[in-house]
Amino acid sequence: MPNRRTKGKNLLIILAGIVLVSLMLMTINIRHGKSNLFFESVVVRAFSPVQSLFTNAVDSISDVFDHYFFLVGVSRENERLLLEIDRLSRATNELLEKNKQRERIEKLIGNVDQKERPLVTAEVIGRDATQWSKMVFINKGTNDKIEENLAVMTDAGIIGHIIHASAGTSKVLLITDSRSAVDSLFQETREPGVTVGTGKDVCEMKFVPIEANVKTGDRVLSSGLGGVFPKGLMVGRVVDVVKKKQELFQHITVTPSADLSRLEEVLVVLPVKENDLVVEEDS
């Protein structure tokens, strides 16, 4: 029993034979100057379905390719638009971030009296990774007149002091670091003490006599002693007071007034030169 492939070949041979015979007959008629309209009509009718099928197939294939190339063009245009949207989005975010930073710096500077002390604005660019150390890095250094043992603050208060300065960066030891000590006093009673870091998120006020009147909520300021922190800068507030019998000093916990976990821009307090003091006195 013949298979499908054999049947297909036979059909093609028959069609080819019909076409060949038709062409031969048409050629003979043309040579003799005769025209057999009946024969031509039969041939046209016989091959009309085949021609229509072929034409439709070609048109369908053409439509498929046209649709494919259209989709390719749309895809490329979509990719271009997505890239443009991404670029505009990044540009918008950068602009918003710059505006936010400018607003923070204006607020930072606006809340500090720069007439009393010269200040340099700096940006926090890094933090120390160790758990027992509390330090940050800023993007200003000796090129900006930054040197060791200068106080660093925000508009809320002291955050620490410079312990190392290079040409373009500096390292700041935060007041919560266990190596930090700030000569301080209570704003209300003027009782002196030393605010030291604990290595955690709070500080302790040391060397405050047991009989001193201290309560939660009291404000702690820098006393100006020691030569690092100018007098009158906000250090923090008292959050806990413990008095133990037979002890000379109270156990006082102070929380920094500045949020040390969210530092972005800070102010470095530059030293006041003697010439500046003379000018201020003369004025």
ROMIGU-826036 format. One record per residue (C-alpha): residue number from 1; residue in one letter; x, y, z. Coordinates in steps of 0.05 Angstrom, whole numbers. Each point is the difference from the previous one (the first is absolute). Layout:
N
    i  aa    east   north      up
  NUM   A       X       Y       Z
...
END
This chain:
283
    i  aa    east   north      up
    1   M       0       0       0
    2   P      32      66     -22
    3   N      18      47      56
    4   R     -15      75       4
    5   R      68      20     -28
    6   T     -12     -42     -63
    7   K     -69      30      -9
    8   G      29      69       6
    9   K      52     -13     -53
   10   N     -52     -28     -48
   11   L     -44      61      10
   12   L      59      46     -15
   13   I      16     -39     -63
   14   I     -72       4     -24
   15   L      -3      75      13
   16   A      67      11     -35
   17   G     -24     -41     -59
   18   I     -64      41      -6
   19   V      39      64       2
   20   L      50     -25     -52
   21   V     -54     -24     -48
   22   S     -38      65       8
   23   L      62      40     -16
   24   M      15     -43     -61
   25   L     -70       8     -28
   26   M       1      75      12
   27   T      67       4     -36
   28   I     -26     -39     -60
   29   N     -61      45      -5
   30   I      42      62       3
   31   R      47     -25     -54
   32   H     -58     -13     -47
   33   G     -31      66      17
   34   K     -61     -33      30
   35   S     -33      11      66
   36   N     -41     -52      33
   37   L     -42      38      49
   38   F     -34     -62      25
   39   F      66     -34      16
   40   E      27      62      34
   41   S     -63       5      41
   42   V       6     -72      22
   43   V      73      10      20
   44   V     -15      63      39
   45   R     -58     -33      37
   46   A      42     -61      15
   47   F      58      38      30
   48   S     -40      57      31
   49   P      -7     -35      68
   50   V      74     -16       1
   51   Q      18      71     -18
   52   S     -47      27      54
   53   L      29     -48      51
   54   F      71      21     -18
   55   T     -18      74       1
   56   N     -34      -6      68
   57   A      59     -38      28
   58   V      48      54     -25
   59   D     -44      54      29
   60   S      -5     -36      67
   61   I      75      -8       4
   62   S       9      73     -19
   63   D     -49      20      55
   64   V      38     -42      51
   65   F      66      32     -17
   66   D     -31      70       0
   67   H     -29     -14      69
   68   Y      66     -28      25
   69   F      40      60     -23
   70   F     -53      46      30
   71   L       6     -36      67
   72   V      76       4      -3
   73   G      -6      75     -12
   74   V     -49       7      58
   75   S      45     -40      46
   76   R      61      43     -16
   77   E     -41      63      10
   78   N     -24     -27      67
   79   E      71     -15      21
   80   R      21      71     -19
   81   L     -58      30      38
   82   L      15     -42      62
   83   L      73      22      -1
   84   E     -23      72      -7
   85   I     -49      -7      58
   86   D      55     -31      43
   87   R      47      57     -17
   88   L     -52      53      16
   89   S     -19     -36      65
   90   R      73      -2      23
   91   A       9      73     -19
   92   T     -63      19      39
   93   N      23     -39      61
   94   E      69      33      -2
   95   L     -33      68      -5
   96   L     -47     -14      58
   97   E      57     -27      43
   98   K      42      63     -14
   99   N     -59      44      18
  100   K     -11     -39      65
  101   Q      74       5      17
  102   R       0      74     -13
  103   E     -61       8      46
  104   R      34     -40      55
  105   I      64      41      -6
  106   E     -39      66       2
  107   K     -37     -24      62
  108   L      65     -24      31
  109   I      35      66     -11
  110   G     -61      42      15
  111   N      -7     -28      70
  112   V      72      14      20
  113   D      29      68      15
  114   Q      61       5     -46
  115   K      20      67      28
  116   E      25     -33      63
  117   R      43     -53     -35
  118   P      21     -16     -72
  119   L     -31     -64     -27
  120   V      13     -47     -58
  121   T     -56     -42     -29
  122   A      17     -73     -13
  123   E     -35     -62     -25
  124   V       3     -68      36
  125   I      28     -50     -50
  126   G      11     -61      44
  127   R      -5     -35      67
  128   D      45     -45      39
  129   A     -23     -72      -8
  130   T      21     -26      70
  131   Q     -52      -6      55
  132   W      45      27      55
  133   S      22      62     -38
  134   K     -44      60     -14
  135   M      31      41     -57
  136   V     -21      33     -65
  137   F      39      27     -59
  138   I     -12      67     -33
  139   N      20      28     -68
  140   K      41      59      26
  141   G      72       1      22
  142   T      63      41       7
  143   N     -14      33     -68
  144   D     -61      31      34
  145   K      38      22      63
  146   I     -23     -62      38
  147   E      47     -26      53
  148   E       0     -46      60
  149   N     -38      17      64
  150   L     -53      43     -33
  151   A     -72      -7      23
  152   V     -52     -28     -48
  153   M     -74      15       8
  154   T     -68       6     -32
  155   D     -54      52      13
  156   A     -24     -47      56
  157   G      67      -2      37
  158   I      68     -32       6
  159   I      13     -67     -35
  160   G      75      -8      12
  161   H      69      26     -19
  162   I      53      -9     -54
  163   I      52     -53      18
  164   H      34      -4     -68
  165   A       2      45     -61
  166   S      29     -13     -69
  167   A      -2      45     -61
  168   G     -72     -15     -21
  169   T     -31     -41      57
  170   S      -3      -2      76
  171   K     -18     -49      54
  172   V     -49      20      54
  173   L      -4     -34      68
  174   L     -73       3      23
  175   I     -17      19      71
  176   T     -30     -69      12
  177   D      68     -34     -12
  178   S      31     -26      65
  179   R      63      41     -15
  180   S     -39      66      -3
  181   A      -4      50      58
  182   V     -33      69      -1
  183   D       8      49      57
  184   S     -72      19      15
  185   L     -48      35      47
  186   F     -74       1      14
  187   Q     -34      60     -31
  188   E     -45      14      61
  189   T      45     -13      60
  190   R      68      11     -36
  191   E      25     -62      36
  192   P      61     -26     -38
  193   G      17     -70     -21
  194   V      28     -41     -58
  195   T     -43     -32     -52
  196   V      32     -66     -23
  197   G     -19     -50     -53
  198   T     -24     -70      18
  199   G      10     -34     -68
  200   K     -76      -3      -6
  201   D     -52      52     -20
  202   V       4      40      65
  203   C      52      36      42
  204   E      14       6      74
  205   M      11      63      41
  206   K      59     -14      46
  207   F      26      35      63
  208   V     -66      33      20
  209   P      -3       3      77
  210   I     -53     -42      34
  211   E     -32      62      32
  212   A      -8      37     -67
  213   N     -71      14     -22
  214   V      -8     -39     -65
  215   K     -65     -24     -31
  216   T     -22     -33     -65
  217   G     -10      49     -57
  218   D      57      46      22
  219   R      40      29     -58
  220   V      75     -14      -4
  221   L      46      50     -34
  222   S      74       3     -16
  223   S      38      39      53
  224   G      56      25     -46
  225   L      55     -33      41
  226   G      51     -45     -33
  227   G       8      43     -62
  228   V     -39     -45     -49
  229   F     -73      18       7
  230   P     -20      73       4
  231   K     -43      20      60
  232   G     -75      -4      -4
  233   L     -10     -53     -53
  234   M     -57     -49      12
  235   V      23     -70      21
  236   G     -64     -35      20
  237   R     -54     -11      52
  238   V      -2     -40      64
  239   V     -42     -62      -7
  240   D      17     -37      65
  241   V      29      17      69
  242   V      22     -51      51
  243   K      26      19      70
  244   K      32     -56      40
  245   K      17       6      74
  246   Q      72       4      20
  247   E      21      22     -70
  248   L      29      69     -15
  249   F     -30       9     -69
  250   Q     -66     -11     -34
  251   H     -13     -47     -59
  252   I     -29      45     -54
  253   T     -20     -24     -69
  254   V      -2      52     -56
  255   T     -29     -10     -69
  256   P      34      42     -55
  257   S     -43      57     -26
  258   A      23     -15     -72
  259   D     -24     -63     -34
  260   L      66     -35     -11
  261   S     -31     -57     -40
  262   R     -25      46     -56
  263   L      58      47     -13
  264   E       5      28     -70
  265   E      27      71       3
  266   V      40      28      58
  267   L      37      63      21
  268   V      73       2      20
  269   V      16      56      49
  270   L      64      34     -22
  271   P      47      32      52
  272   V      -9      74      11
  273   K      64      38     -18
  274   E      27      55      44
  275   N     -10      50     -56
  276   D     -73     -19      -3
  277   L      -6      13      75
  278   V      33      68      -7
  279   V     -47      20     -57
  280   E     -61     -22      40
  281   E      24      39      61
  282   D      14      62     -42
  283   S     -68      -4     -32
END
